Amino acid sequence: MDAKETNLMMLARAQVRARAWEDAFRLSREPLLSSTSVGWQDIHLEYHCQPPSEVPEHLDAEHEIYIPHFQCDQAMQWTIDGCYQQRQMGRGEIAIIPAHVSHSLSWDFNAECTIISLAPGFVSRIAYESLEPVTVELVPIFAQLDPLICEVGAALKSVLETDSVYSRLFADSAATLLAAHLLQHYSISKGSIRTHNGGLPNYKLRRALTYIQEHLDQNLSLSVIAAEVSMSQYHFSRLFKQSMGISVHQYVIQCRVECAKQLLLQHELSITDVAFRVGFANPSHLSHHFKRIVGVIPKTFLNQ
């Protein structure tokens, strides 16, 4: 499948999701933030602030994770698969609605929340790659403390706000982590993670690093890098971190900053041109990571 076909497929998926949201939820306000237009494939994020509302019973085609951002505990009414619940829900707690499970909800306060959606096919693929048994059946969860999911949700929201154009690699990594976490902790048939120690074989590591260096200016995908070395996304990300001591996303950021340093020292390109040349979304994004890694912003680096 070429890039044009991939983009058309993602656009069609985004349009279907938008129609499904409008038809099923009928909320009074559109999301304040959405990943619909940035090319994330197996994960979707929306950030909402909604007035008191009632969502009628419906089914979602994807696994949904709700992360509230309430200032204090608030009472919410949920009906999940015919079971009615009314409970207090607050910061640090999450709700999980598996795909194709009927549910409705209502609240009588201004509700601020992040909603993360995961494609069932992707979660099943991660199960096949990482767990035994491979049968995927997530259970509905309401008002469950889960710091990891809250942390990943906050990180995804931050990346979408600051680096949406080149956020695909981070989103891929987050989706892999979330899928494995759901399978380990919120699945009826829990399995043990298959462990592979020792990192990547040297020839696969070299091939992956070369591919990354040669494609820094592109919106890199974890699945594409993994396919380049004939590995599953899940195992590649785990073994890469064992080999390099950092995640694929962190390594790519380091490479982009190092490449930016070399280009800046040549004094042939502007800071803006350098940012785009090495794969940053804009000069501000370059400056943020440049200062974090080098200690100074690019302009100061040039003047030293």
N, C-alpha and C positions, 0 to 999 in steps of 0.2 A: 504494500500500500504506500503510494507516494505522499509527499507533504500536502498536496492539494486535496487528495481524498481524505487524509487524516483531518485537515481543517474543516472540510465539509461535514465529516462525521461528528466532530466536536460541536459544530454549530447546530446541527440537527438535534444532538443530545441536549444542548442548552435550550433550544426552542421547546422541545418536549417537556423539559423540566420546568420551564417558565409557565407553560400552559397548565401543567399538572398543579403547580403551586397556585395559580390563579383559580383553577376550577375546584381544587380540594379545600383550600384554606379560606379563601375570600376574606383575607385580612385587610384592614383598612389602610395599612401602610406598607409600602415596598421595603425590602431590606435596605439598611443603611450601607451595607457592604456585601458584595457577592463575588465569588470566584468564577461566575458564569463565563466571562469573556476572556479569561487569561490562560486557557489551555490546559487546566488540570484535567486529568483523564479519569481516574478512578475514585477521586475524592472531591467533594464540593463543600464549600463553606458559605454560610450566610450569617450576618450579624443583624439582629433585629431589636427594635424598641417599639413595642406594640401597646396600645391602650387596652383597657379591659375588653376581653373578647371571648367568643365561644367558637371553637373549631369543630365542625360536624364530623361524624364518624366517616373514616376514609381509610384507604390502604396506600402505603408508599411502596414504590418499586425498589427502593434502596434502604439499607440499614441506616437509621437516624440516631444521632447522638445529640442530646440537648444539654447545654451547659449554661445554667442561669448566672446572671450577674446582679442579683438582687442585693440591696443594701442591708436587708434583714430577712429573716425567714418569712416566707409567704405561703399561704394555703393555695394549693392548686387541686383541681378536680380532673382526674384522668379515668377514662374507661379503656382498658386494654384487653382485647380479645374477650370482651364481654364481662370483664371483672372491674368493678368500680372501686376507685381509691380516692380518698381525700387526705392529703398529708402536707405537712410543712416542707418546703424545699428552700434551700439557701446556698450560699457560696460554698464551693468545694464539692457540691453534690451534682450528680448527673442523672439523666434518664436515657435509656436505650430502648428504641422501638425497632425490632427486627423487620426486615422487608416482608410485605404481604401479611402483616398482622393488623387487624382492624383496631382503630383507636380513635378517641375523641378527647378533647380537653377544653377546659375553661378556666378563666382567672378574672379577678375583679380589681386588678391593680395595674400600673404601668410596668410591663414586663420587658426586661432587657436580657437578651440571651444570644448565645452562639449556637448554630445548628450545623453539625457536620454530617454529611451523607457519604456512605461508602457503598460502592457497587457490589452486589452479592457475588457476582462472578469473580471479582478481584479477591474478595475474602475467601472464597472457595479455593482459589488458586494458591493463596498463601497457606491455607490449611493443608493442601496437597503437598506443598513444598516443605513445610516445617513441622507438621504434627502427625501423630498417629493417635486415634483414628482420624480419617479425613472427612467424615460426615460433619457437615456444618449445620448446626441448629442453635442459633442464639436465643437467649431467653430475655423477655421483657424485664427491664429494671427501672425502678422509680425511686428517686431520692437516695441514691447510693453515693457515699463518699468515694472519690477516685481522683487523687491528686495528679496522677500521671496524665489522665485524659484532660483534665483542666489545664495542665501545663502545656500539653501539645496544642490544645485549642487556642490558648493565648498566643503561642508562638506562630501558629498558622495565621491568626488574625493580624498579628504584627507584620509578618512577611507580606501579607496581601496589601496592607496599608502602605508599606514602604518600598516594596520591590515586586510589584505584581507582575511586571513584564517578564522577569527572569526568575520566577518563583517555582517553576515546575519541578526542578530537582528536589527542592526542599519539600514540596507537597508529596512527591513520590515517596520520599523517605518517611514522612509523617504517616502517610497512608499505610505503608508496610508495618510500621511500629504499631499503629492503632489496630490493624487487622490481627496481628499476632496477639496483642493484649486482649482483644475481645475473645479470641479463640481460647486463650488460656484461662480467662476469668469469668466469661459470661456465655459459655457454650454448654449445652446439655451433655455432650460427649467431650469431656476435657481430655486432652492428650499431652504427652510430654514433648517439649521442644527437642528436635533432633540436633544434637551438638556436633559441631565440626570445629576442631581446634587446629591451631598452627597457621592460620591465615591462608591467603591465596598462594597457589604455586607461583614460583618466580616468573615463569613465562606469561602467566595470566595477569599478574600484577603489572609487569612491564607493558603488556598490550593495553591494559586499562588506562595506565598513566599516559601512555602515548596518545591514545584516543582522546583523553580529556585535554591534553595540551594542544592537540590539533583542532579542537572544536570549542575552545574557550569563548569564542564570540557568539556561540549559539545557545539557545535555550535548552540546555542539556537535560536529558531524561535518564533516570536511574534504570529504567527497563531497557533502554537502548544501550547504555554502557554495559549492563549485565549481559545482554545478548551478544555484544561484541566479543565477550570471552566465553560464550556458550554456557552461561550459568543462569539460575533463577534469580529474580530480583532480591528475594529474601536472603538467600545464602550469600550472594555476592556482597550485599551491604554489610552483613555480619562479618564475613571473612576479610573484607577490605579494611574494616575498622581494626580487626586483630592485626593485620599487617602494618597499617600506617599509624595506628594509635588515635586516629580521628575519623569522623564520618566522611562519606563521599562529598556531601555538601560542603563541609568545612574545608576539605582539601581543595575543592574547586575554587572556593573563595580565596584561599591562600595563593593558589596559582594565579588567579586573576590579579591580585594585588602585586605579586612579584613581577608579572608581565608588565603591569602598569608602571612599576618602578623603572624597568628597563626602557620602556618607551619614553617616559618623562625625561630620563637622562639624555636621550638623543636630541631633545629640544626641537623636534620636527612637527609634533602634533600638539594641539591645544588639549587642555585637561578634559574638555567635553569629548573631543575625538578619541582620546585615550580611553575614556570610560566606555564608549560604545565599542571600540576595537577589542577590548578584553572581555566584553560580555556583561558589563554593568548596565542597569536600566537607565541611569542618568548620572551626572557628575556628583550629585548629593549622595547617591548610593556608593559611588567610588570613594568619596571623602569619608563616609562613615566607616567603611571597612578598612580603608587605608590608615586612618588614625587609630583604629582599634588594634591593628597588627603592627604598623610601623611606629606609631606613637605621635605622628604629626599628620596634618592634612597635606594633600599633594602640593598646594601652593607653597607651604612652608618648606616642604621637602625640596622643591626646586630652588628655593632661595638660600638653602644652607650651604 
